[in-house]
Amino acid sequence: MDPSLPRLPGAAWEAAGEIFALALRLGGTLTGEHGVGVLKRQWVADELGPAAHTLQRRRKEAFDPRGILDPGKCL
């Protein structure tokens, strides 16, 4: 990746999607001990399912109602 680019190229997003989909098909996870940030946010609902994803979002909102902790992060 070229850090001078203003955003990730489409090919990087496509590759990430393929890697994350494979990880989930193999029974893995998108993340480990750290939360879900910018890159993985569009795939986290696929891993958690709708009910668990909603619960995670509600929990984050309960502890950080103004969105000041890790702004821009998903969970």
All heavy atoms as a GROMACS GRO file, in nm:
protein
  567
    1MET      N    1   0.083  -0.118   0.000
    1MET     CA    2   0.000   0.000   0.000
    1MET      C    3   0.088   0.125   0.000
    1MET      O    4   0.190   0.129   0.065
    1MET     CB    5  -0.089   0.003   0.124
    1MET     CG    6  -0.193  -0.107   0.130
    1MET     SD    7  -0.311  -0.109  -0.004
    1MET     CE    8  -0.371   0.057  -0.002
    2ASP      N    9   0.042   0.222  -0.070
    2ASP     CA   10   0.111   0.350  -0.077
    2ASP      C   11   0.048   0.444   0.026
    2ASP      O   12  -0.067   0.486   0.011
    2ASP     CB   13   0.098   0.407  -0.217
    2ASP     CG   14   0.170   0.539  -0.236
    2ASP    OD1   15   0.217   0.596  -0.135
    2ASP    OD2   16   0.178   0.585  -0.351
    3PRO      N   17   0.119   0.477   0.135
    3PRO     CA   18   0.060   0.560   0.240
    3PRO      C   19   0.026   0.702   0.195
    3PRO      O   20  -0.047   0.774   0.263
    3PRO     CB   21   0.165   0.562   0.350
    3PRO     CG   22   0.291   0.514   0.288
    3PRO     CD   23   0.254   0.435   0.166
    4SER      N   24   0.077   0.743   0.079
    4SER     CA   25   0.046   0.878   0.032
    4SER      C   26  -0.090   0.885  -0.036
    4SER      O   27  -0.140   0.994  -0.062
    4SER     CB   28   0.155   0.926  -0.065
    4SER     OG   29   0.150   0.852  -0.185
    5LEU      N   30  -0.152   0.771  -0.064
    5LEU     CA   31  -0.285   0.770  -0.126
    5LEU      C   32  -0.389   0.820  -0.028
    5LEU      O   33  -0.384   0.787   0.091
    5LEU     CB   34  -0.322   0.630  -0.173
    5LEU     CG   35  -0.238   0.572  -0.287
    5LEU    CD1   36  -0.279   0.427  -0.314
    5LEU    CD2   37  -0.253   0.655  -0.413
    6PRO      N   38  -0.487   0.896  -0.073
    6PRO     CA   39  -0.589   0.949   0.017
    6PRO      C   40  -0.686   0.841   0.068
    6PRO      O   41  -0.750   0.858   0.171
    6PRO     CB   42  -0.663   1.052  -0.068
    6PRO     CG   43  -0.639   1.010  -0.208
    6PRO     CD   44  -0.504   0.944  -0.210
    7ARG      N   45  -0.698   0.729  -0.001
    7ARG     CA   46  -0.787   0.620   0.042
    7ARG      C   47  -0.738   0.489  -0.019
    7ARG      O   48  -0.656   0.490  -0.110
    7ARG     CB   49  -0.931   0.648   0.002
    7ARG     CG   50  -0.952   0.662  -0.146
    7ARG     CD   51  -1.096   0.702  -0.177
    7ARG     NE   52  -1.116   0.724  -0.318
    7ARG     CZ   53  -1.085   0.836  -0.383
    7ARG    NH1   54  -1.033   0.938  -0.318
    7ARG    NH2   55  -1.106   0.847  -0.513
    8LEU      N   56  -0.790   0.380   0.031
    8LEU     CA   57  -0.752   0.249  -0.021
    8LEU      C   58  -0.804   0.232  -0.162
    8LEU      O   59  -0.920   0.265  -0.191
    8LEU     CB   60  -0.810   0.138   0.066
    8LEU     CG   61  -0.748   0.118   0.203
    8LEU    CD1   62  -0.828   0.015   0.282
    8LEU    CD2   63  -0.604   0.074   0.191
    9PRO      N   64  -0.723   0.177  -0.251
    9PRO     CA   65  -0.771   0.149  -0.386
    9PRO      C   66  -0.877   0.038  -0.386
    9PRO      O   67  -0.880  -0.045  -0.295
    9PRO     CB   68  -0.646   0.104  -0.461
    9PRO     CG   69  -0.531   0.124  -0.370
    9PRO     CD   70  -0.583   0.147  -0.233
   10GLY      N   71  -0.959   0.037  -0.487
   10GLY     CA   72  -1.064  -0.065  -0.499
   10GLY      C   73  -1.011  -0.206  -0.492
   10GLY      O   74  -1.074  -0.295  -0.434
   11ALA      N   75  -0.895  -0.231  -0.551
   11ALA     CA   76  -0.837  -0.366  -0.549
   11ALA      C   77  -0.806  -0.410  -0.406
   11ALA      O   78  -0.819  -0.528  -0.373
   11ALA     CB   79  -0.711  -0.370  -0.634
   12ALA      N   80  -0.766  -0.318  -0.321
   12ALA     CA   81  -0.738  -0.351  -0.181
   12ALA      C   82  -0.867  -0.391  -0.109
   12ALA      O   83  -0.868  -0.487  -0.032
   12ALA     CB   84  -0.671  -0.235  -0.110
   13TRP      N   85  -0.974  -0.317  -0.133
   13TRP     CA   86  -1.104  -0.352  -0.072
   13TRP      C   87  -1.151  -0.488  -0.121
   13TRP      O   88  -1.204  -0.568  -0.044
   13TRP     CB   89  -1.209  -0.246  -0.105
   13TRP     CG   90  -1.192  -0.120  -0.028
   13TRP    CD1   91  -1.149   0.000  -0.075
   13TRP    CD2   92  -1.215  -0.100   0.112
   13TRP    NE1   93  -1.144   0.094   0.026
   13TRP    CE2   94  -1.184   0.034   0.142
   13TRP    CE3   95  -1.258  -0.183   0.215
   13TRP    CZ2   96  -1.196   0.087   0.270
   13TRP    CZ3   97  -1.270  -0.129   0.343
   13TRP    CH2   98  -1.240   0.004   0.369
   14GLU      N   99  -1.134  -0.514  -0.249
   14GLU     CA  100  -1.175  -0.643  -0.306
   14GLU      C  101  -1.096  -0.757  -0.244
   14GLU      O  102  -1.152  -0.860  -0.205
   14GLU     CB  103  -1.157  -0.641  -0.457
   14GLU     CG  104  -1.208  -0.765  -0.525
   14GLU     CD  105  -1.194  -0.759  -0.677
   14GLU    OE1  106  -1.192  -0.648  -0.733
   14GLU    OE2  107  -1.185  -0.866  -0.737
   15ALA      N  108  -0.965  -0.740  -0.233
   15ALA     CA  109  -0.881  -0.844  -0.173
   15ALA      C  110  -0.919  -0.866  -0.026
   15ALA      O  111  -0.928  -0.980   0.020
   15ALA     CB  112  -0.733  -0.805  -0.184
   16ALA      N  113  -0.942  -0.758   0.047
   16ALA     CA  114  -0.982  -0.770   0.188
   16ALA      C  115  -1.113  -0.847   0.200
   16ALA      O  116  -1.126  -0.935   0.285
   16ALA     CB  117  -0.995  -0.632   0.252
   17GLY      N  118  -1.208  -0.818   0.113
   17GLY     CA  119  -1.336  -0.888   0.115
   17GLY      C  120  -1.320  -1.037   0.092
   17GLY      O  121  -1.383  -1.119   0.158
   18GLU      N  122  -1.234  -1.073  -0.001
   18GLU     CA  123  -1.209  -1.215  -0.030
   18GLU      C  124  -1.142  -1.283   0.090
   18GLU      O  125  -1.178  -1.396   0.127
   18GLU     CB  126  -1.123  -1.230  -0.154
   18GLU     CG  127  -1.195  -1.190  -0.281
   18GLU     CD  128  -1.105  -1.192  -0.404
   18GLU    OE1  129  -0.996  -1.253  -0.399
   18GLU    OE2  130  -1.145  -1.132  -0.505
   19ILE      N  131  -1.046  -1.218   0.150
   19ILE     CA  132  -0.976  -1.274   0.266
   19ILE      C  133  -1.071  -1.292   0.384
   19ILE      O  134  -1.074  -1.397   0.448
   19ILE     CB  135  -0.856  -1.185   0.304
   19ILE    CG1  136  -0.748  -1.193   0.196
   19ILE    CG2  137  -0.800  -1.225   0.441
   19ILE    CD1  138  -0.641  -1.086   0.208
   20PHE      N  139  -1.150  -1.188   0.413
   20PHE     CA  140  -1.241  -1.196   0.527
   20PHE      C  141  -1.351  -1.299   0.504
   20PHE      O  142  -1.389  -1.372   0.597
   20PHE     CB  143  -1.302  -1.060   0.558
   20PHE     CG  144  -1.200  -0.956   0.595
   20PHE    CD1  145  -1.219  -0.823   0.565
   20PHE    CD2  146  -1.082  -0.991   0.660
   20PHE    CE1  147  -1.125  -0.727   0.600
   20PHE    CE2  148  -0.986  -0.897   0.695
   20PHE     CZ  149  -1.009  -0.763   0.664
   21ALA      N  150  -1.403  -1.308   0.383
   21ALA     CA  151  -1.505  -1.408   0.353
   21ALA      C  152  -1.449  -1.549   0.370
   21ALA      O  153  -1.516  -1.637   0.426
   21ALA     CB  154  -1.559  -1.389   0.210
   22LEU      N  155  -1.327  -1.571   0.325
   22LEU     CA  156  -1.264  -1.701   0.342
   22LEU      C  157  -1.244  -1.733   0.490
   22LEU      O  158  -1.271  -1.844   0.536
   22LEU     CB  159  -1.130  -1.706   0.268
   22LEU     CG  160  -1.050  -1.836   0.284
   22LEU    CD1  161  -1.129  -1.956   0.231
   22LEU    CD2  162  -0.916  -1.824   0.213
   23ALA      N  163  -1.197  -1.635   0.567
   23ALA     CA  164  -1.177  -1.656   0.711
   23ALA      C  165  -1.307  -1.699   0.778
   23ALA      O  166  -1.308  -1.792   0.860
   23ALA     CB  167  -1.122  -1.529   0.776
   24LEU      N  168  -1.417  -1.633   0.743
   24LEU     CA  169  -1.546  -1.668   0.803
   24LEU      C  170  -1.593  -1.805   0.757
   24LEU      O  171  -1.646  -1.883   0.838
   24LEU     CB  172  -1.650  -1.561   0.771
   24LEU     CG  173  -1.624  -1.423   0.833
   24LEU    CD1  174  -1.728  -1.323   0.785
   24LEU    CD2  175  -1.619  -1.431   0.984
   25ARG      N  176  -1.574  -1.839   0.630
   25ARG     CA  177  -1.614  -1.971   0.580
   25ARG      C  178  -1.536  -2.082   0.649
   25ARG      O  179  -1.588  -2.191   0.670
   25ARG     CB  180  -1.592  -1.981   0.428
   25ARG     CG  181  -1.700  -1.916   0.346
   25ARG     CD  182  -1.698  -1.962   0.199
   25ARG     NE  183  -1.568  -1.953   0.135
   25ARG     CZ  184  -1.518  -1.845   0.075
   25ARG    NH1  185  -1.590  -1.732   0.073
   25ARG    NH2  186  -1.401  -1.847   0.017
   26LEU      N  187  -1.413  -2.055   0.686
   26LEU     CA  188  -1.329  -2.154   0.753
   26LEU      C  189  -1.352  -2.159   0.904
   26LEU      O  190  -1.284  -2.230   0.976
   26LEU     CB  191  -1.181  -2.126   0.724
   26LEU     CG  192  -1.140  -2.144   0.577
   26LEU    CD1  193  -0.996  -2.099   0.556
   26LEU    CD2  194  -1.159  -2.289   0.533
   27GLY      N  195  -1.448  -2.078   0.952
   27GLY     CA  196  -1.480  -2.078   1.093
   27GLY      C  197  -1.398  -1.981   1.176
   27GLY      O  198  -1.401  -1.985   1.298
   28GLY      N  199  -1.326  -1.894   1.110
   28GLY     CA  200  -1.242  -1.796   1.179
   28GLY      C  201  -1.318  -1.671   1.214
   28GLY      O  202  -1.441  -1.664   1.206
   29THR      N  203  -1.244  -1.570   1.249
   29THR     CA  204  -1.300  -1.443   1.289
   29THR      C  205  -1.228  -1.330   1.216
   29THR      O  206  -1.119  -1.351   1.163
   29THR     CB  207  -1.290  -1.423   1.442
   29THR    OG1  208  -1.353  -1.301   1.478
   29THR    CG2  209  -1.146  -1.423   1.489
   30LEU      N  210  -1.289  -1.214   1.212
   30LEU     CA  211  -1.229  -1.099   1.146
   30LEU      C  212  -1.127  -1.029   1.234
   30LEU      O  213  -1.044  -0.954   1.186
   30LEU     CB  214  -1.337  -0.997   1.107
   30LEU     CG  215  -1.444  -1.045   1.011
   30LEU    CD1  216  -1.544  -0.935   0.985
   30LEU    CD2  217  -1.382  -1.094   0.883
   31THR      N  218  -1.139  -1.046   1.363
   31THR     CA  219  -1.056  -0.970   1.455
   31THR      C  220  -1.020  -1.056   1.575
   31THR      O  221  -1.081  -1.159   1.599
   31THR     CB  222  -1.130  -0.842   1.499
   31THR    OG1  223  -1.039  -0.762   1.575
   31THR    CG2  224  -1.254  -0.869   1.577
   32GLY      N  225  -0.923  -1.011   1.649
   32GLY     CA  226  -0.880  -1.084   1.768
   32GLY      C  227  -0.909  -1.002   1.891
   32GLY      O  228  -1.024  -0.974   1.923
   33GLU      N  229  -0.805  -0.956   1.956
   33GLU     CA  230  -0.825  -0.886   2.082
   33GLU      C  231  -0.862  -0.740   2.064
   33GLU      O  232  -0.907  -0.676   2.157
   33GLU     CB  233  -0.698  -0.897   2.167
   33GLU     CG  234  -0.577  -0.836   2.100
   33GLU     CD  235  -0.448  -0.868   2.175
   33GLU    OE1  236  -0.411  -0.984   2.179
   33GLU    OE2  237  -0.389  -0.773   2.229
   34HIS      N  238  -0.844  -0.684   1.947
   34HIS     CA  239  -0.877  -0.544   1.923
   34HIS      C  240  -1.015  -0.533   1.861
   34HIS      O  241  -1.066  -0.627   1.803
   34HIS     CB  242  -0.772  -0.479   1.831
   34HIS     CG  243  -0.636  -0.480   1.891
   34HIS    ND1  244  -0.601  -0.397   1.994
   34HIS    CD2  245  -0.528  -0.556   1.864
   34HIS    CE1  246  -0.476  -0.421   2.028
   34HIS    NE2  247  -0.429  -0.517   1.951
   35GLY      N  248  -1.074  -0.418   1.871
   35GLY     CA  249  -1.206  -0.395   1.815
   35GLY      C  250  -1.204  -0.384   1.664
   35GLY      O  251  -1.100  -0.395   1.600
   36VAL      N  252  -1.320  -0.363   1.608
   36VAL     CA  253  -1.334  -0.350   1.463
   36VAL      C  254  -1.325  -0.202   1.428
   36VAL      O  255  -1.402  -0.121   1.477
   36VAL     CB  256  -1.467  -0.410   1.415
   36VAL    CG1  257  -1.482  -0.388   1.266
   36VAL    CG2  258  -1.472  -0.558   1.449
   37GLY      N  259  -1.233  -0.170   1.343
   37GLY     CA  260  -1.212  -0.032   1.305
   37GLY      C  261  -1.270   0.001   1.169
   37GLY      O  262  -1.380  -0.041   1.134
   38VAL      N  263  -1.194   0.071   1.090
   38VAL     CA  264  -1.242   0.122   0.963
   38VAL      C  265  -1.246   0.014   0.855
   38VAL      O  266  -1.346  -0.003   0.787
   38VAL     CB  267  -1.152   0.239   0.918
   38VAL    CG1  268  -1.193   0.290   0.782
   38VAL    CG2  269  -1.157   0.352   1.020
   39LEU      N  270  -1.140  -0.063   0.841
   39LEU     CA  271  -1.132  -0.159   0.731
   39LEU      C  272  -1.237  -0.269   0.741
   39LEU      O  273  -1.302  -0.301   0.644
   39LEU     CB  274  -0.992  -0.221   0.725
   39LEU     CG  275  -0.971  -0.328   0.617
   39LEU    CD1  276  -0.984  -0.266   0.478
   39LEU    CD2  277  -0.837  -0.396   0.633
   40LYS      N  278  -1.256  -0.323   0.858
   40LYS     CA  279  -1.340  -0.442   0.872
   40LYS      C  280  -1.487  -0.412   0.900
   40LYS      O  281  -1.568  -0.505   0.906
   40LYS     CB  282  -1.284  -0.530   0.984
   40LYS     CG  283  -1.145  -0.579   0.954
   40LYS     CD  284  -1.088  -0.654   1.072
   40LYS     CE  285  -0.943  -0.691   1.046
   40LYS     NZ  286  -0.882  -0.750   1.164
   41ARG      N  287  -1.522  -0.287   0.917
   41ARG     CA  288  -1.659  -0.255   0.959
   41ARG      C  289  -1.766  -0.308   0.863
   41ARG      O  290  -1.874  -0.346   0.907
   41ARG     CB  291  -1.676  -0.106   0.982
   41ARG     CG  292  -1.700  -0.026   0.855
   41ARG     CD  293  -1.739   0.117   0.880
   41ARG     NE  294  -1.628   0.187   0.938
   41ARG     CZ  295  -1.638   0.302   1.002
   41ARG    NH1  296  -1.753   0.361   1.012
   41ARG    NH2  297  -1.534   0.361   1.052
   42GLN      N  298  -1.740  -0.311   0.734
   42GLN     CA  299  -1.844  -0.355   0.642
   42GLN      C  300  -1.866  -0.505   0.643
   42GLN      O  301  -1.965  -0.554   0.589
   42GLN     CB  302  -1.818  -0.304   0.501
   42GLN     CG  303  -1.701  -0.368   0.430
   42GLN     CD  304  -1.672  -0.300   0.298
   42GLN    OE1  305  -1.631  -0.186   0.294
   42GLN    NE2  306  -1.695  -0.370   0.192
   43TRP      N  307  -1.778  -0.582   0.708
   43TRP     CA  308  -1.792  -0.727   0.714
   43TRP      C  309  -1.831  -0.777   0.852
   43TRP      O  310  -1.865  -0.894   0.868
   43TRP     CB  311  -1.663  -0.795   0.670
   43TRP     CG  312  -1.634  -0.772   0.526
   43TRP    CD1  313  -1.691  -0.837   0.419
   43TRP    CD2  314  -1.543  -0.678   0.470
   43TRP    NE1  315  -1.640  -0.788   0.302
   43TRP    CE2  316  -1.548  -0.689   0.330
   43TRP    CE3  317  -1.456  -0.584   0.525
   43TRP    CZ2  318  -1.472  -0.612   0.246
   43TRP    CZ3  319  -1.380  -0.507   0.441
   43TRP    CH2  320  -1.388  -0.521   0.302
   44VAL      N  321  -1.826  -0.696   0.955
   44VAL     CA  322  -1.849  -0.743   1.091
   44VAL      C  323  -1.991  -0.799   1.110
   44VAL      O  324  -2.010  -0.896   1.182
   44VAL     CB  325  -1.815  -0.636   1.196
   44VAL    CG1  326  -1.917  -0.525   1.200
   44VAL    CG2  327  -1.799  -0.698   1.333
   45ALA      N  328  -2.090  -0.743   1.046
   45ALA     CA  329  -2.226  -0.794   1.059
   45ALA      C  330  -2.237  -0.935   1.002
   45ALA      O  331  -2.315  -1.017   1.053
   45ALA     CB  332  -2.326  -0.701   0.991
   46ASP      N  333  -2.158  -0.966   0.900
   46ASP     CA  334  -2.158  -1.101   0.844
   46ASP      C  335  -2.109  -1.202   0.946
   46ASP      O  336  -2.157  -1.314   0.952
   46ASP     CB  337  -2.069  -1.109   0.719
   46ASP     CG  338  -2.124  -1.029   0.603
   46ASP    OD1  339  -2.245  -0.999   0.601
   46ASP    OD2  340  -2.043  -0.996   0.513
   47GLU      N  341  -2.011  -1.162   1.025
   47GLU     CA  342  -1.957  -1.252   1.126
   47GLU      C  343  -2.051  -1.266   1.245
   47GLU      O  344  -2.079  -1.376   1.292
   47GLU     CB  345  -1.822  -1.204   1.176
   47GLU     CG  346  -1.767  -1.292   1.288
   47GLU     CD  347  -1.630  -1.250   1.336
   47GLU    OE1  348  -1.563  -1.167   1.272
   47GLU    OE2  349  -1.589  -1.303   1.439
   48LEU      N  350  -2.102  -1.155   1.296
   48LEU     CA  351  -2.180  -1.156   1.419
   48LEU      C  352  -2.325  -1.199   1.399
   48LEU      O  353  -2.385  -1.255   1.489
   48LEU     CB  354  -2.179  -1.017   1.482
   48LEU     CG  355  -2.044  -0.964   1.528
   48LEU    CD1  356  -2.059  -0.822   1.580
   48LEU    CD2  357  -1.983  -1.054   1.634
   49GLY      N  358  -2.381  -1.169   1.284
   49GLY     CA  359  -2.524  -1.189   1.264
   49GLY      C  360  -2.599  -1.065   1.312
   49GLY      O  361  -2.545  -0.985   1.389
   50PRO      N  362  -2.722  -1.046   1.266
   50PRO     CA  363  -2.794  -0.923   1.295
   50PRO      C  364  -2.818  -0.897   1.444
   50PRO      O  365  -2.801  -0.784   1.491
   50PRO     CB  366  -2.927  -0.938   1.221
   50PRO     CG  367  -2.918  -1.060   1.140
   50PRO     CD  368  -2.794  -1.134   1.178
   51ALA      N  369  -2.858  -0.997   1.519
   51ALA     CA  370  -2.890  -0.976   1.660
   51ALA      C  371  -2.766  -0.939   1.740
   51ALA      O  372  -2.768  -0.842   1.817
   51ALA     CB  373  -2.956  -1.101   1.719
   52ALA      N  374  -2.658  -1.013   1.724
   52ALA     CA  375  -2.535  -0.985   1.798
   52ALA      C  376  -2.474  -0.852   1.755
   52ALA      O  377  -2.419  -0.778   1.837
   52ALA     CB  378  -2.434  -1.098   1.780
   53HIS      N  379  -2.484  -0.819   1.626
   53HIS     CA  380  -2.430  -0.693   1.577
   53HIS      C  381  -2.506  -0.576   1.641
   53HIS      O  382  -2.446  -0.477   1.686
   53HIS     CB  383  -2.438  -0.687   1.425
   53HIS     CG  384  -2.372  -0.566   1.368
   53HIS    ND1  385  -2.442  -0.471   1.299
   53HIS    CD2  386  -2.243  -0.525   1.370
   53HIS    CE1  387  -2.358  -0.375   1.261
   53HIS    NE2  388  -2.237  -0.406   1.303
   54THR      N  389  -2.638  -0.586   1.647
   54THR     CA  390  -2.719  -0.483   1.710
   54THR      C  391  -2.683  -0.468   1.858
   54THR      O  392  -2.669  -0.357   1.909
   54THR     CB  393  -2.869  -0.513   1.694
   54THR    OG1  394  -2.900  -0.515   1.554
   54THR    CG2  395  -2.956  -0.411   1.765
   55LEU      N  396  -2.666  -0.581   1.926
   55LEU     CA  397  -2.629  -0.578   2.068
   55LEU      C  398  -2.494  -0.510   2.088
   55LEU      O  399  -2.479  -0.426   2.178
   55LEU     CB  400  -2.624  -0.720   2.124
   55LEU     CG  401  -2.582  -0.734   2.269
   55LEU    CD1  402  -2.679  -0.662   2.362
   55LEU    CD2  403  -2.568  -0.880   2.306
   56GLN      N  404  -2.396  -0.540   2.005
   56GLN     CA  405  -2.264  -0.478   2.015
   56GLN      C  406  -2.273  -0.326   1.993
   56GLN      O  407  -2.210  -0.249   2.065
   56GLN     CB  408  -2.167  -0.539   1.914
   56GLN     CG  409  -2.130  -0.681   1.942
   56GLN     CD  410  -2.035  -0.695   2.060
   56GLN    OE1  411  -1.973  -0.599   2.106
   56GLN    NE2  412  -2.023  -0.815   2.111
   57ARG      N  413  -2.350  -0.285   1.894
   57ARG     CA  414  -2.366  -0.141   1.867
   57ARG      C  415  -2.435  -0.072   1.985
   57ARG      O  416  -2.394   0.037   2.023
   57ARG     CB  417  -2.448  -0.119   1.739
   57ARG     CG  418  -2.384  -0.170   1.612
   57ARG     CD  419  -2.263  -0.092   1.570
   57ARG     NE  420  -2.293   0.048   1.558
   57ARG     CZ  421  -2.206   0.146   1.574
   57ARG    NH1  422  -2.081   0.118   1.599
   57ARG    NH2  423  -2.242   0.272   1.563
   58ARG      N  424  -2.536  -0.135   2.042
   58ARG     CA  425  -2.607  -0.075   2.156
   58ARG      C  426  -2.516  -0.064   2.277
   58ARG      O  427  -2.522   0.034   2.351
   58ARG     CB  428  -2.732  -0.156   2.188
   58ARG     CG  429  -2.840  -0.140   2.080
   58ARG     CD  430  -2.964  -0.218   2.110
   58ARG     NE  431  -3.026  -0.163   2.230
   58ARG     CZ  432  -3.106  -0.233   2.310
   58ARG    NH1  433  -3.135  -0.359   2.282
   58ARG    NH2  434  -3.159  -0.178   2.417
   59ARG      N  435  -2.432  -0.164   2.296
   59ARG     CA  436  -2.339  -0.161   2.409
   59ARG      C  437  -2.239  -0.047   2.393
   59ARG      O  438  -2.209   0.026   2.486
   59ARG     CB  439  -2.269  -0.296   2.422
   59ARG     CG  440  -2.185  -0.306   2.546
   59ARG     CD  441  -2.142  -0.444   2.574
   59ARG     NE  442  -2.055  -0.493   2.468
   59ARG     CZ  443  -2.000  -0.612   2.469
   59ARG    NH1  444  -2.025  -0.696   2.566
   59ARG    NH2  445  -1.920  -0.649   2.372
   60LYS      N  446  -2.186  -0.030   2.271
   60LYS     CA  447  -2.093   0.080   2.246
   60LYS      C  448  -2.162   0.214   2.271
   60LYS      O  449  -2.105   0.303   2.334
   60LYS     CB  450  -2.038   0.075   2.104
   60LYS     CG  451  -1.938   0.187   2.076
   60LYS     CD  452  -1.885   0.180   1.934
   60LYS     CE  453  -1.782   0.281   1.895
   60LYS     NZ  454  -1.761   0.398   1.972
   61GLU      N  455  -2.283   0.228   2.223
   61GLU     CA  456  -2.358   0.353   2.243
   61GLU      C  457  -2.386   0.380   2.391
   61GLU      O  458  -2.386   0.495   2.434
   61GLU     CB  459  -2.488   0.349   2.163
   61GLU     CG  460  -2.466   0.356   2.013
   61GLU     CD  461  -2.589   0.320   1.933
   61GLU    OE1  462  -2.698   0.302   1.992
   61GLU    OE2  463  -2.576   0.308   1.811
   62ALA      N  464  -2.408   0.274   2.470
   62ALA     CA  465  -2.435   0.291   2.613
   62ALA      C  466  -2.313   0.346   2.686
   62ALA      O  467  -2.325   0.431   2.774
   62ALA     CB  468  -2.479   0.159   2.674
   63PHE      N  469  -2.195   0.296   2.650
   63PHE     CA  470  -2.073   0.339   2.718
   63PHE      C  471  -2.010   0.464   2.656
   63PHE      O  472  -1.928   0.529   2.719
   63PHE     CB  473  -1.969   0.226   2.718
   63PHE     CG  474  -2.003   0.117   2.815
   63PHE    CD1  475  -2.060  -0.001   2.771
   63PHE    CD2  476  -1.981   0.133   2.951
   63PHE    CE1  477  -2.092  -0.103   2.860
   63PHE    CE2  478  -2.013   0.033   3.041
   63PHE     CZ  479  -2.068  -0.085   2.996
   64ASP      N  480  -2.049   0.496   2.534
   64ASP     CA  481  -1.991   0.610   2.464
   64ASP      C  482  -2.100   0.683   2.384
   64ASP      O  483  -2.096   0.687   2.261
   64ASP     CB  484  -1.878   0.561   2.372
   64ASP     CG  485  -1.805   0.674   2.302
   64ASP    OD1  486  -1.808   0.789   2.351
   64ASP    OD2  487  -1.744   0.647   2.197
   65PRO      N  488  -2.198   0.741   2.451
   65PRO     CA  489  -2.312   0.800   2.381
   65PRO      C  490  -2.276   0.917   2.290
   65PRO      O  491  -2.347   0.945   2.194
   65PRO     CB  492  -2.405   0.845   2.494
   65PRO     CG  493  -2.319   0.857   2.614
   65PRO     CD  494  -2.209   0.756   2.596
   66ARG      N  495  -2.165   0.984   2.318
   66ARG     CA  496  -2.125   1.097   2.234
   66ARG      C  497  -2.025   1.058   2.125
   66ARG      O  498  -1.983   1.141   2.046
   66ARG     CB  499  -2.068   1.210   2.320
   66ARG     CG  500  -2.176   1.273   2.407
   66ARG     CD  501  -2.125   1.389   2.486
   66ARG     NE  502  -2.036   1.337   2.590
   66ARG     CZ  503  -1.941   1.407   2.649
   66ARG    NH1  504  -1.921   1.532   2.617
   66ARG    NH2  505  -1.866   1.354   2.742
   67GLY      N  506  -1.986   0.931   2.121
   67GLY     CA  507  -1.895   0.883   2.017
   67GLY      C  508  -1.755   0.942   2.024
   67GLY      O  509  -1.693   0.963   1.921
   68ILE      N  510  -1.706   0.966   2.146
   68ILE     CA  511  -1.574   1.029   2.159
   68ILE      C  512  -1.461   0.928   2.180
   68ILE      O  513  -1.345   0.963   2.168
   68ILE     CB  514  -1.573   1.134   2.273
   68ILE    CG1  515  -1.605   1.069   2.406
   68ILE    CG2  516  -1.669   1.247   2.242
   68ILE    CD1  517  -1.590   1.161   2.526
   69LEU      N  518  -1.495   0.803   2.214
   69LEU     CA  519  -1.393   0.700   2.231
   69LEU      C  520  -1.373   0.629   2.098
   69LEU      O  521  -1.466   0.573   2.041
   69LEU     CB  522  -1.437   0.601   2.339
   69LEU     CG  523  -1.467   0.662   2.476
   69LEU    CD1  524  -1.523   0.555   2.569
   69LEU    CD2  525  -1.342   0.726   2.534
   70ASP      N  526  -1.253   0.631   2.048
   70ASP     CA  527  -1.222   0.574   1.917
   70ASP      C  528  -1.319   0.623   1.809
   70ASP      O  529  -1.391   0.546   1.747
   70ASP     CB  530  -1.224   0.420   1.921
   70ASP     CG  531  -1.098   0.362   1.978
   70ASP    OD1  532  -0.996   0.432   1.981
   70ASP    OD2  533  -1.100   0.244   2.017
   71PRO      N  534  -1.324   0.754   1.787
   71PRO     CA  535  -1.418   0.807   1.688
   71PRO      C  536  -1.392   0.747   1.550
   71PRO      O  537  -1.279   0.725   1.510
   71PRO     CB  538  -1.390   0.958   1.688
   71PRO     CG  539  -1.256   0.974   1.752
   71PRO     CD  540  -1.236   0.856   1.843
   72GLY      N  541  -1.502   0.717   1.482
   72GLY     CA  542  -1.494   0.658   1.349
   72GLY      C  543  -1.480   0.508   1.347
   72GLY      O  544  -1.486   0.447   1.242
   73LYS      N  545  -1.462   0.448   1.464
   73LYS     CA  546  -1.448   0.303   1.470
   73LYS      C  547  -1.587   0.240   1.482
   73LYS      O  548  -1.681   0.300   1.530
   73LYS     CB  549  -1.362   0.260   1.589
   73LYS     CG  550  -1.222   0.320   1.587
   73LYS     CD  551  -1.147   0.278   1.464
   73LYS     CE  552  -1.002   0.319   1.468
   73LYS     NZ  553  -0.972   0.443   1.401
   74CYS      N  554  -1.596   0.117   1.438
   74CYS     CA  555  -1.723   0.047   1.434
   74CYS      C  556  -1.764  -0.005   1.571
   74CYS      O  557  -1.870   0.022   1.619
   74CYS     CB  558  -1.712  -0.068   1.335
   74CYS     SG  559  -1.859  -0.169   1.319
   75LEU      N  560  -1.678  -0.085   1.632
   75LEU     CA  561  -1.706  -0.144   1.764
   75LEU      C  562  -1.585  -0.129   1.851
   75LEU      O  563  -1.475  -0.133   1.809
   75LEU     CB  564  -1.740  -0.294   1.752
   75LEU     CG  565  -1.862  -0.330   1.669
   75LEU    CD1  566  -1.872  -0.481   1.658
   75LEU    CD2  567  -1.987  -0.274   1.732
   0.00000   0.00000   0.00000
